[in-house]
């Protein structure tokens, strides 16, 4: 069983998405995406140069996708900036700081899956608590309560020297406890996909949250057998989707690392993302040469239309320190 670990970031988020789907508004195609020959837009693969040194990780069914996607963005950006192999940062530490030091209000927590968090909490934990290497706080496949130790105190002190600021943070329904100047409020149908593409063009990976959709089989759109094989995650607005209903109140967070221009999507292409389900996700993507493909096990594709119409949170972290973690 897979626990996804996030949900709509505000009570108005799902309502905004559903209202937008019922409107006649249509975003223009992404800049240059539909005509790459004329505009010179090439595929973007930020992860390409480090993928052989950056194996996919597995959240092992826990609701920790926010920590995995956020740290993937941090690791990839640092690796590209410093021309170094990606660091192995601790998802365990980041997740614990989110749920212990940056709790949601009681009303928000009621609808959140057990142990789940929002990107808003990741932003606070990155900036106030910092990050540490996974050797100091290894990931635990099973969620268990561990009594506080001297090692935990030492880890928190070490992490304070590696705080991470954020270049941008966008959400449907701006949270009251964040500085409005730090937030880029987004709404479905307002060129969210173009914003994500612009970050990629600057060499910045982006953590995004999207809702799940229910398949007639009882599975969600993220765990259908075809999705697990190909890594291609479809929504109801894609061409020839499976029978899907929703969006649901719960969702998933992944790290966007690239973009592939393609006329198969109305807005002009597919975003490449790094998932956190190990090598089983996208296990056959390298063999689907006749279709859009991420070409890497553990990675997948999500259409620009899907991101544009349903993304409810995104976070672009920028590490302050250029020095590797000790």
N, C-alpha and C positions, 0 to 999 in steps of 0.2 A: 504493500500500500504506500502510495506517495502522498505525503503531506506537502502542500505547496507553500504555505506560510505567509500569505499576504491577502489583503482584501481592499475594497474600495477605500480610498484615503479620506473620504468625507461622506456624510449622509447624502449630499447632493450629487456625488460623482456618478452613480448609476443613473439617476434621473437625467442628468445632463447628457449622458451617452444616449439614452433612449430617446430623449427629445430630439437630439441631433439626427438620429436615424430616421425620424419621421418628417424631417424638413426637406425642402427642395434644394438646399445649399449643396454645392459640389466644389471641392477644392480643385484648382488647376493642377496639371501634372507637375511633378518635381522638376526643378530647373534643370533642363538639359537631359533628363532621364530618358525621355521617349525618343530622342534623336541624338544619341551619343556621337555619331559620325559628324554631325554638323556642329555640335557644341564642344566636342572634345572631352566629354565626361567619360572617364574610364572607371572600371570597377575599383572599389576601395576595399582593401584587405589589410587592416591594421595589424592583424595577428599573424600575417603570412611569414614574416621574418623570424618569429619566435615560436611558431606552433610546435616545432620539433622539440623545444625545450620547455613546453608549457602544456603538459598533458591534462586532459579534462579531469575534473574532480567529481565526487559523488556525495550528495547530501544524505544518502542512505535513508531516504524516506522521511527524514525530519523536516519540519517547517522552517528551514533555514535559508531559503533561496535568496532572501534579501542580502544576507551577509556574503554569500558566495558571489552574487552578481556585482555587488559593490566593490568587493576586494579584487575581483577580476578586472574591473575598470582601473583601479589603483595600480595593480601589478602591471597591466599592459602599458598604461601611460608612462610609468616609471621606466620600464624596460626600453621603450622607444626613445624616451627623452635622454636616458643615460647610456644608450647603446650597450645594455647589459642583459643577461638572461633574466627572465621574470623572477622576482622574489616569491617565496612561498609564505604568504601571510596567514594569520590565524583567523579563520571563520568562527571558531569556537569563542575566542576572546571578543570579537566584535558582536556576535549574537548575544553573548551574556551581558555585555555593556548596554546593549539596546534594551533588553528586557528588564534589567535590574536598575539602571541609572536613568533611563529615558522612557519611562512607562507612559502609555496612553491613558487618556481619561477613562473613567469607568464606563461611560456610554459607548466610547469607541471600542473598548476592549471586549464588550459583550458579543459583538459580531465577528471578532477576529478569531481565526483558527487557533487552537491551543499552541502556544509558543510562537505564534506568528507576529510579524512586525511590519512596519511601513518604511519606505525610503526616507521619510522625514526623520525617523529615529536613527537611521544609519547616518544621516547628515550630522546630527547632534553628536553621536558617538565618535565619528571620525574627527570632528573639530574640537571636541572637549576632552576626549579620552585617548585618541590616537590609535595606532595599530602596532602589532608586534608580530614577529615571525612565528610560524606554526610550531617550531621546535620548543618554544616557550609555553605554548598552550595548544597541544595537539587536538584535532577534531575528534569528538566522541560520537560514533555512529548511533548510540542510544542516549536519549536525553535522560540524565540522572542528576539528582541533587547531590552536589559535592560540598562538603563543609569547607569553609574558608581556611586558607593556609597561608603560610609565609610566602610560598611561591606565587600565590595570587597577588599578594601585596607587591612583590617585586615586579611582577608582570605589568601591573598598573603603572608603576613608576617608570618602567622602561618605555611603555607605550606613550607616555606623556611627551617624550622627546621626538615622537613621530606622529604629530598631529597633521590632519589633512583638511585643507580648505576645499570649498566647492566653487567651481566656476559658474554653475547654474543649477537651479532647482525649480522644476515645474510641477504643478499639480492641478487637478480639477478640484476646486474648493480649497482656497488658500487657508492653511492652518493659522489659528490665532496666535500661537506661541512662537512664530518665526517672524523675523523682521520682513515686512512687505517688500523692502528693497532687495531682498535676497531671492525673492520668488518671482517666477515668470508664470503667472496663471495661464493655464491652457484650457481649451475647450475642444471637444470633438468638432471636426470640420473647420479648424482654423490653422491649417498648415503645420500641424505638429510634426508630421513626417519630414517636412522641409527643414524644420529646426534641427531634428536629429541628424539629417544628412549634412547640414552645415557644420555641426560639431565634428562629424567624421572627417570632413574636408580639412578641418584644423588639426587633425591627428588626435582627436579626443574620443575615446570610447565612452559609451553612455549606458548606465543601468536604467532599464525601463520596467514598469509594471503594467500588465494587461489582465483583463478578466478572463475567466474560463467560460467555455460554452459547453452545453450539455448535448451529447450525441444520443440518438434514439436507442442505442445499445445500453445506455446507462453510464458509459465512460465519458470523459471529457475530451475536448478536441486535442489536448496535449498528450494523451496516453493511448490514442487509437493505434492499432497495430501498424497502419500505414504511416502514421506520424513518427512512431518510434523507429521504423526502418529508414524512412527518407529524411527525417529531420525537418520536414516542411509542415508548419503549423497553420491550418486554415481557419478562417472565420466566415460567418454567413455572407459577408460582402465580397468574398473572393469568387473568382470564376469557378463554376462547377464544384461548389463545396459539398461536403457530406451533409446529411440532415442534422442541423444544429439549432439549438434554441438558447436564448440568453440575451445579454450577458448575465452571468451569475455574480453574486456578491464577492466570491473569493477569486483569487487570481494567482499569477506567477510572475516572478521577476528574473530577467536574464540580462546579460551584458551584450550590447550591440557593438560589434567589432568591424563591420564592413557593410558594403552595399554593392549589389549587382544590377546594373541597368537591364531592364527586360520589358518588352511590350506585353508580356502575359499578365502584367498588373496594370490596372487603369491609370494609376499614378506614375507608373514608369519603372518599377523595379522591386527588388527584394532585399531586405536587410539581413545580414549575416549575424547570428548571435551565438554566444557561448553559453551552453546550458550547464547544469550542475547535477547531471544524472549519470556521470561516468561514460564509458564507451558504448553502452547499450543504446543510447540515444543517437539517432542518425547512423546506425550501424551499417547501413547499406548506401549511404549517400554518395560515397565515392564511386559507386558503380552505376548511378543513375545519370549517365552522361547525356541522355537525350532530354533531360529536364533541368530546370534551375537546381543547383546543388551547392551545398556548402563545401563539399569535397573533403570534409574532416569529420571523423567520428567524434561525438560529443558536442558538435556544433549543429546549427540548423538555420532555416530560413523562415522569415515572417514578412508578409507583403507590406509595402508602403501603405496600401489601403488599410490593412489591419492595424498598423501602428497609428495611422492618422485618425482613424475613426474610434479607436478603443483605448489607446494609451492613457492611463490615468495618473501616472507619476513618472518623472524621470529625474536622474541625478548625474551630474558631471563632476566627479571629484578631481582635484588637482593637488598632488603632493607638494608640500612646501620644501621638504628637505631632499637634497640630491644625494645624500650619503646613504649607503646600504644599511640595513638593519644589522645590529650586532647580535 
